[in-house]
Amino acid sequence: MRVKACFRHLKKRIMIMKAIGYIRVSTEDQARDGVSLDNQKSKIKAYADLNGLELVDMIKDEGISGKTMDRQGINRINAMIEAGEAEAVIVYKLDRLSRKTIDILNTLDAWEKKAIAFHSITDKIDTKTAAGKFLLTILSALAQMERDLISERTADALAHKKKSGEWCGRVPFGYMIADNRLVENQEAMKAIKKAKRLRSEGKPYRVISKRTGLSLGYVHKAINTNLRTIKACYNKHLAFSAVH
Protein backbone atom coordinates (compact mmCIF):
# COMPACT_ATOMS: atom_id res chain seq x y z
CA MET A 1 0.00 0.00 0.00
CA ARG A 2 2.85 2.36 0.86
CA VAL A 3 4.43 1.64 -2.54
CA LYS A 4 1.18 2.52 -4.35
CA ALA A 5 0.80 5.69 -2.30
CA CYS A 6 4.35 6.70 -3.11
CA PHE A 7 3.74 6.00 -6.80
CA ARG A 8 0.60 8.16 -6.83
CA HIS A 9 2.48 10.94 -5.08
CA LEU A 10 5.36 10.67 -7.55
CA LYS A 11 2.92 10.69 -10.48
CA LYS A 12 1.45 13.97 -9.28
CA ARG A 13 4.90 15.45 -8.74
CA ILE A 14 6.19 14.72 -12.25
CA MET A 15 2.93 15.90 -13.89
CA ILE A 16 2.36 13.11 -16.42
CA MET A 17 0.98 14.60 -19.62
CA LYS A 18 -2.54 13.48 -20.56
CA ALA A 19 -2.80 12.44 -24.18
CA ILE A 20 -5.48 11.52 -26.68
CA GLY A 21 -4.79 8.79 -29.21
CA TYR A 22 -6.36 9.40 -32.61
CA ILE A 23 -6.82 6.62 -35.16
CA ARG A 24 -8.43 6.81 -38.58
CA VAL A 25 -8.96 4.54 -41.55
CA SER A 26 -10.69 5.36 -44.82
CA THR A 27 -12.35 2.94 -47.20
CA GLU A 28 -9.26 3.00 -49.47
CA ASP A 29 -6.96 2.30 -46.52
CA GLN A 30 -8.71 -0.94 -45.57
CA ALA A 31 -6.59 -3.04 -47.92
CA ARG A 32 -3.29 -1.37 -47.10
CA ASP A 33 -0.84 -2.78 -44.59
CA GLY A 34 -0.01 -0.96 -41.40
CA VAL A 35 -2.98 1.35 -41.17
CA SER A 36 -5.65 -0.86 -39.62
CA LEU A 37 -7.34 0.60 -36.56
CA ASP A 38 -6.01 -2.18 -34.31
CA ASN A 39 -2.46 -1.66 -35.52
CA GLN A 40 -2.65 2.10 -35.01
CA LYS A 41 -4.12 1.60 -31.54
CA SER A 42 -1.38 -0.80 -30.40
CA LYS A 43 1.39 1.47 -31.72
CA ILE A 44 -0.06 4.50 -29.95
CA LYS A 45 -0.42 2.63 -26.65
CA ALA A 46 3.18 1.41 -26.83
CA TYR A 47 4.42 4.92 -27.70
CA ALA A 48 2.52 6.48 -24.80
CA ASP A 49 3.94 3.94 -22.34
CA LEU A 50 7.47 4.45 -23.64
CA ASN A 51 7.27 8.23 -23.44
CA GLY A 52 5.46 8.53 -20.11
CA LEU A 53 2.19 9.81 -21.56
CA GLU A 54 -1.15 8.96 -19.97
CA LEU A 55 -3.71 7.93 -22.58
CA VAL A 56 -7.03 9.34 -21.45
CA ASP A 57 -8.93 8.38 -24.60
CA MET A 58 -8.57 6.62 -27.94
CA ILE A 59 -10.71 8.36 -30.54
CA LYS A 60 -11.39 6.86 -33.95
CA ASP A 61 -12.85 7.83 -37.32
CA GLU A 62 -13.63 4.70 -39.30
CA GLY A 63 -14.30 4.75 -43.03
CA ILE A 64 -13.68 8.50 -43.11
CA SER A 65 -11.54 10.29 -45.70
CA GLY A 66 -8.61 12.43 -44.60
CA LYS A 67 -9.52 15.12 -47.11
CA THR A 68 -11.77 16.95 -44.66
CA MET A 69 -11.27 18.00 -41.05
CA ASP A 70 -15.00 18.03 -40.38
CA ARG A 71 -14.95 14.63 -38.70
CA GLN A 72 -16.67 13.41 -35.57
CA GLY A 73 -13.39 12.24 -34.07
CA ILE A 74 -11.55 15.51 -34.69
CA ASN A 75 -14.48 17.49 -33.30
CA ARG A 76 -14.41 15.34 -30.18
CA ILE A 77 -10.66 15.92 -29.74
CA ASN A 78 -11.17 19.68 -29.99
CA ALA A 79 -13.97 19.52 -27.44
CA MET A 80 -11.73 17.62 -25.00
CA ILE A 81 -8.93 20.14 -25.54
CA GLU A 82 -11.32 23.02 -24.86
CA ALA A 83 -12.42 21.28 -21.66
CA GLY A 84 -8.80 20.94 -20.54
CA GLU A 85 -8.96 17.14 -20.58
CA ALA A 86 -5.80 16.60 -22.61
CA GLU A 87 -2.40 18.14 -23.26
CA ALA A 88 -1.24 16.06 -26.21
CA VAL A 89 -2.50 14.24 -29.29
CA ILE A 90 -0.83 11.12 -30.67
CA VAL A 91 -1.28 9.65 -34.16
CA TYR A 92 0.38 6.66 -35.80
CA LYS A 93 1.15 8.61 -38.97
CA LEU A 94 0.77 12.22 -40.07
CA ASP A 95 -1.75 11.43 -42.82
CA ARG A 96 -4.08 9.94 -40.19
CA LEU A 97 -4.72 13.53 -39.09
CA SER A 98 -5.19 14.86 -42.62
CA ARG A 99 -4.03 14.45 -46.20
CA LYS A 100 -3.91 18.20 -46.80
CA THR A 101 -0.87 20.22 -45.72
CA ILE A 102 -2.88 23.35 -45.03
CA ASP A 103 -5.31 21.45 -42.78
CA ILE A 104 -2.47 19.85 -40.83
CA LEU A 105 -0.63 23.13 -40.28
CA ASN A 106 -3.80 25.06 -39.38
CA THR A 107 -4.91 22.38 -36.91
CA LEU A 108 -1.53 22.07 -35.23
CA ASP A 109 -1.17 25.86 -35.07
CA ALA A 110 -4.51 26.06 -33.25
CA TRP A 111 -3.45 23.27 -30.88
CA GLU A 112 -0.06 24.88 -30.24
CA LYS A 113 -1.80 28.09 -29.15
CA LYS A 114 -3.52 25.97 -26.50
CA ALA A 115 -0.19 24.39 -25.49
CA ILE A 116 -1.16 21.02 -26.99
CA ALA A 117 1.73 18.79 -28.03
CA PHE A 118 1.43 16.69 -31.18
CA HIS A 119 3.17 13.36 -31.71
CA SER A 120 3.33 11.43 -35.00
CA ILE A 121 4.96 8.06 -34.34
CA THR A 122 6.22 6.89 -37.74
CA ASP A 123 7.25 10.41 -38.77
CA LYS A 124 9.11 10.91 -35.45
CA ILE A 125 7.43 14.26 -34.87
CA ASP A 126 7.12 15.89 -31.46
CA THR A 127 5.99 19.51 -31.76
CA LYS A 128 7.38 20.32 -28.33
CA THR A 129 10.83 20.33 -29.96
CA ALA A 130 12.21 22.73 -32.59
CA ALA A 131 13.40 19.80 -34.70
CA GLY A 132 9.93 18.25 -34.56
CA LYS A 133 8.29 21.46 -35.77
CA PHE A 134 10.77 21.79 -38.64
CA LEU A 135 10.35 18.16 -39.70
CA LEU A 136 6.57 18.53 -39.60
CA THR A 137 6.65 21.43 -42.05
CA ILE A 138 8.97 19.59 -44.46
CA LEU A 139 7.00 16.32 -44.39
CA SER A 140 3.69 18.10 -44.86
CA ALA A 141 5.04 20.02 -47.86
CA LEU A 142 6.45 16.85 -49.44
CA ALA A 143 3.18 14.99 -48.95
CA GLN A 144 1.26 17.85 -50.56
CA MET A 145 3.67 17.95 -53.51
CA GLU A 146 3.22 14.21 -54.09
CA ARG A 147 -0.57 14.58 -54.16
CA ASP A 148 -0.32 17.56 -56.53
CA LEU A 149 1.89 15.55 -58.90
CA ILE A 150 -0.64 12.71 -58.88
CA SER A 151 -3.42 15.18 -59.68
CA GLU A 152 -1.37 16.63 -62.54
CA ARG A 153 -0.69 13.19 -64.01
CA THR A 154 -4.39 12.32 -63.76
CA ALA A 155 -5.37 15.57 -65.49
CA ASP A 156 -2.78 14.99 -68.24
CA ALA A 157 -4.05 11.45 -68.84
CA LEU A 158 -7.64 12.71 -69.04
CA ALA A 159 -6.64 15.47 -71.48
CA HIS A 160 -4.82 12.93 -73.65
CA LYS A 161 -7.91 10.69 -73.77
CA LYS A 162 -10.12 13.61 -74.76
CA LYS A 163 -7.65 14.72 -77.43
CA SER A 164 -7.59 11.22 -78.93
CA GLY A 165 -11.38 11.21 -79.07
CA GLU A 166 -11.95 8.79 -76.20
CA TRP A 167 -15.08 9.25 -74.10
CA CYS A 168 -14.11 10.09 -70.51
CA GLY A 169 -17.43 10.75 -68.85
CA ARG A 170 -20.29 8.59 -67.61
CA VAL A 171 -21.90 6.61 -70.42
CA PRO A 172 -25.41 8.03 -71.02
CA PHE A 173 -28.38 5.67 -71.11
CA GLY A 174 -28.88 4.61 -74.73
CA TYR A 175 -25.18 4.70 -75.58
CA MET A 176 -22.20 2.42 -75.18
CA ILE A 177 -18.42 2.48 -75.53
CA ALA A 178 -16.90 0.81 -78.59
CA ASP A 179 -13.16 1.14 -79.30
CA ASN A 180 -12.98 3.83 -76.59
CA ARG A 181 -15.59 5.89 -78.46
CA LEU A 182 -19.12 6.79 -77.46
CA VAL A 183 -21.63 5.24 -79.87
CA GLU A 184 -25.40 4.84 -79.92
CA ASN A 185 -26.84 1.58 -78.66
CA GLN A 186 -29.52 1.02 -81.27
CA GLU A 187 -31.53 -1.51 -79.26
CA ALA A 188 -31.52 0.72 -76.18
CA MET A 189 -32.52 3.75 -78.26
CA LYS A 190 -35.50 1.86 -79.70
CA ALA A 191 -36.59 0.86 -76.18
CA ILE A 192 -36.25 4.43 -74.89
CA LYS A 193 -38.30 5.90 -77.72
CA LYS A 194 -40.94 3.19 -77.38
CA ALA A 195 -41.17 3.74 -73.61
CA LYS A 196 -41.61 7.49 -74.11
CA ARG A 197 -44.33 6.92 -76.74
CA LEU A 198 -46.24 4.45 -74.57
CA ARG A 199 -46.05 6.78 -71.59
CA SER A 200 -47.34 9.69 -73.68
CA GLU A 201 -50.31 7.45 -74.52
CA GLY A 202 -51.01 7.08 -70.81
CA LYS A 203 -49.77 3.52 -70.41
CA PRO A 204 -48.76 2.53 -66.84
CA TYR A 205 -45.15 1.70 -66.04
CA ARG A 206 -45.74 -2.05 -65.68
CA VAL A 207 -47.32 -2.26 -69.13
CA ILE A 208 -44.42 -0.29 -70.59
CA SER A 209 -42.00 -2.64 -68.87
CA LYS A 210 -43.65 -5.70 -70.45
CA ARG A 211 -43.82 -4.18 -73.93
CA THR A 212 -40.27 -2.86 -74.01
CA GLY A 213 -38.54 -5.61 -72.04
CA LEU A 214 -37.08 -3.00 -69.70
CA SER A 215 -37.14 -3.39 -65.93
CA LEU A 216 -39.30 -0.89 -64.02
CA GLY A 217 -36.16 0.96 -62.96
CA TYR A 218 -35.02 1.32 -66.56
CA VAL A 219 -38.52 2.34 -67.65
CA HIS A 220 -38.29 5.30 -65.25
CA LYS A 221 -34.81 6.04 -66.56
CA ALA A 222 -35.90 5.82 -70.20
CA ILE A 223 -38.87 8.14 -69.72
CA ASN A 224 -36.74 10.72 -67.89
CA THR A 225 -33.89 10.55 -70.40
CA ASN A 226 -33.52 13.81 -72.32
CA LEU A 227 -32.56 12.55 -75.76
CA ARG A 228 -31.99 16.04 -77.16
CA THR A 229 -29.42 16.95 -74.51
CA ILE A 230 -27.63 13.62 -74.87
CA LYS A 231 -27.70 13.91 -78.66
CA ALA A 232 -26.16 17.38 -78.51
CA CYS A 233 -23.43 16.08 -76.23
CA TYR A 234 -22.88 13.11 -78.55
CA ASN A 235 -22.61 15.33 -81.63
CA LYS A 236 -20.15 17.60 -79.84
CA HIS A 237 -18.06 14.55 -78.98
CA LEU A 238 -18.13 13.38 -82.62
CA ALA A 239 -17.10 16.83 -83.87
CA PHE A 240 -14.24 17.00 -81.38
CA SER A 241 -13.07 13.51 -82.34
CA ALA A 242 -13.14 14.37 -86.04
CA VAL A 243 -10.97 17.47 -85.53
CA HIS A 244 -8.42 15.54 -83.50
C-alpha positions in Angstrom: 0.0 0.0 0.0 2.9 2.4 0.9 4.4 1.6 -2.5 1.2 2.5 -4.4 0.8 5.7 -2.3 4.4 6.7 -3.1 3.7 6.0 -6.8 0.6 8.2 -6.8 2.5 10.9 -5.1 5.4 10.7 -7.5 2.9 10.7 -10.5 1.4 14.0 -9.3 4.9 15.4 -8.7 6.2 14.7 -12.2 2.9 15.9 -13.9 2.4 13.1 -16.4 1.0 14.6 -19.6 -2.5 13.5 -20.6 -2.8 12.4 -24.2 -5.5 11.5 -26.7 -4.8 8.8 -29.2 -6.4 9.4 -32.6 -6.8 6.6 -35.2 -8.4 6.8 -38.6 -9.0 4.5 -41.5 -10.7 5.4 -44.8 -12.3 2.9 -47.2 -9.3 3.0 -49.5 -7.0 2.3 -46.5 -8.7 -0.9 -45.6 -6.6 -3.0 -47.9 -3.3 -1.4 -47.1 -0.8 -2.8 -44.6 0.0 -1.0 -41.4 -3.0 1.4 -41.2 -5.6 -0.9 -39.6 -7.3 0.6 -36.6 -6.0 -2.2 -34.3 -2.5 -1.7 -35.5 -2.7 2.1 -35.0 -4.1 1.6 -31.5 -1.4 -0.8 -30.4 1.4 1.5 -31.7 -0.1 4.5 -29.9 -0.4 2.6 -26.7 3.2 1.4 -26.8 4.4 4.9 -27.7 2.5 6.5 -24.8 3.9 3.9 -22.3 7.5 4.4 -23.6 7.3 8.2 -23.4 5.5 8.5 -20.1 2.2 9.8 -21.6 -1.2 9.0 -20.0 -3.7 7.9 -22.6 -7.0 9.3 -21.5 -8.9 8.4 -24.6 -8.6 6.6 -27.9 -10.7 8.4 -30.5 -11.4 6.9 -34.0 -12.9 7.8 -37.3 -13.6 4.7 -39.3 -14.3 4.8 -43.0 -13.7 8.5 -43.1 -11.5 10.3 -45.7 -8.6 12.4 -44.6 -9.5 15.1 -47.1 -11.8 17.0 -44.7 -11.3 18.0 -41.0 -15.0 18.0 -40.4 -15.0 14.6 -38.7 -16.7 13.4 -35.6 -13.4 12.2 -34.1 -11.5 15.5 -34.7 -14.5 17.5 -33.3 -14.4 15.3 -30.2 -10.7 15.9 -29.7 -11.2 19.7 -30.0 -14.0 19.5 -27.4 -11.7 17.6 -25.0 -8.9 20.1 -25.5 -11.3 23.0 -24.9 -12.4 21.3 -21.7 -8.8 20.9 -20.5 -9.0 17.1 -20.6 -5.8 16.6 -22.6 -2.4 18.1 -23.3 -1.2 16.1 -26.2 -2.5 14.2 -29.3 -0.8 11.1 -30.7 -1.3 9.6 -34.2 0.4 6.7 -35.8 1.2 8.6 -39.0 0.8 12.2 -40.1 -1.8 11.4 -42.8 -4.1 9.9 -40.2 -4.7 13.5 -39.1 -5.2 14.9 -42.6 -4.0 14.4 -46.2 -3.9 18.2 -46.8 -0.9 20.2 -45.7 -2.9 23.4 -45.0 -5.3 21.5 -42.8 -2.5 19.8 -40.8 -0.6 23.1 -40.3 -3.8 25.1 -39.4 -4.9 22.4 -36.9 -1.5 22.1 -35.2 -1.2 25.9 -35.1 -4.5 26.1 -33.3 -3.4 23.3 -30.9 -0.1 24.9 -30.2 -1.8 28.1 -29.1 -3.5 26.0 -26.5 -0.2 24.4 -25.5 -1.2 21.0 -27.0 1.7 18.8 -28.0 1.4 16.7 -31.2 3.2 13.4 -31.7 3.3 11.4 -35.0 5.0 8.1 -34.3 6.2 6.9 -37.7 7.3 10.4 -38.8 9.1 10.9 -35.5 7.4 14.3 -34.9 7.1 15.9 -31.5 6.0 19.5 -31.8 7.4 20.3 -28.3 10.8 20.3 -30.0 12.2 22.7 -32.6 13.4 19.8 -34.7 9.9 18.3 -34.6 8.3 21.5 -35.8 10.8 21.8 -38.6 10.3 18.2 -39.7 6.6 18.5 -39.6 6.7 21.4 -42.1 9.0 19.6 -44.5 7.0 16.3 -44.4 3.7 18.1 -44.9 5.0 20.0 -47.9 6.5 16.8 -49.4 3.2 15.0 -48.9 1.3 17.8 -50.6 3.7 17.9 -53.5 3.2 14.2 -54.1 -0.6 14.6 -54.2 -0.3 17.6 -56.5 1.9 15.5 -58.9 -0.6 12.7 -58.9 -3.4 15.2 -59.7 -1.4 16.6 -62.5 -0.7 13.2 -64.0 -4.4 12.3 -63.8 -5.4 15.6 -65.5 -2.8 15.0 -68.2 -4.0 11.5 -68.8 -7.6 12.7 -69.0 -6.6 15.5 -71.5 -4.8 12.9 -73.7 -7.9 10.7 -73.8 -10.1 13.6 -74.8 -7.7 14.7 -77.4 -7.6 11.2 -78.9 -11.4 11.2 -79.1 -12.0 8.8 -76.2 -15.1 9.2 -74.1 -14.1 10.1 -70.5 -17.4 10.8 -68.8 -20.3 8.6 -67.6 -21.9 6.6 -70.4 -25.4 8.0 -71.0 -28.4 5.7 -71.1 -28.9 4.6 -74.7 -25.2 4.7 -75.6 -22.2 2.4 -75.2 -18.4 2.5 -75.5 -16.9 0.8 -78.6 -13.2 1.1 -79.3 -13.0 3.8 -76.6 -15.6 5.9 -78.5 -19.1 6.8 -77.5 -21.6 5.2 -79.9 -25.4 4.8 -79.9 -26.8 1.6 -78.7 -29.5 1.0 -81.3 -31.5 -1.5 -79.3 -31.5 0.7 -76.2 -32.5 3.7 -78.3 -35.5 1.9 -79.7 -36.6 0.9 -76.2 -36.2 4.4 -74.9 -38.3 5.9 -77.7 -40.9 3.2 -77.4 -41.2 3.7 -73.6 -41.6 7.5 -74.1 -44.3 6.9 -76.7 -46.2 4.4 -74.6 -46.0 6.8 -71.6 -47.3 9.7 -73.7 -50.3 7.4 -74.5 -51.0 7.1 -70.8 -49.8 3.5 -70.4 -48.8 2.5 -66.8 -45.1 1.7 -66.0 -45.7 -2.1 -65.7 -47.3 -2.3 -69.1 -44.4 -0.3 -70.6 -42.0 -2.6 -68.9 -43.6 -5.7 -70.5 -43.8 -4.2 -73.9 -40.3 -2.9 -74.0 -38.5 -5.6 -72.0 -37.1 -3.0 -69.7 -37.1 -3.4 -65.9 -39.3 -0.9 -64.0 -36.2 1.0 -63.0 -35.0 1.3 -66.6 -38.5 2.3 -67.7 -38.3 5.3 -65.3 -34.8 6.0 -66.6 -35.9 5.8 -70.2 -38.9 8.1 -69.7 -36.7 10.7 -67.9 -33.9 10.6 -70.4 -33.5 13.8 -72.3 -32.6 12.5 -75.8 -32.0 16.0 -77.2 -29.4 16.9 -74.5 -27.6 13.6 -74.9 -27.7 13.9 -78.7 -26.2 17.4 -78.5 -23.4 16.1 -76.2 -22.9 13.1 -78.5 -22.6 15.3 -81.6 -20.2 17.6 -79.8 -18.1 14.6 -79.0 -18.1 13.4 -82.6 -17.1 16.8 -83.9 -14.2 17.0 -81.4 -13.1 13.5 -82.3 -13.1 14.4 -86.0 -11.0 17.5 -85.5 -8.4 15.5 -83.5 
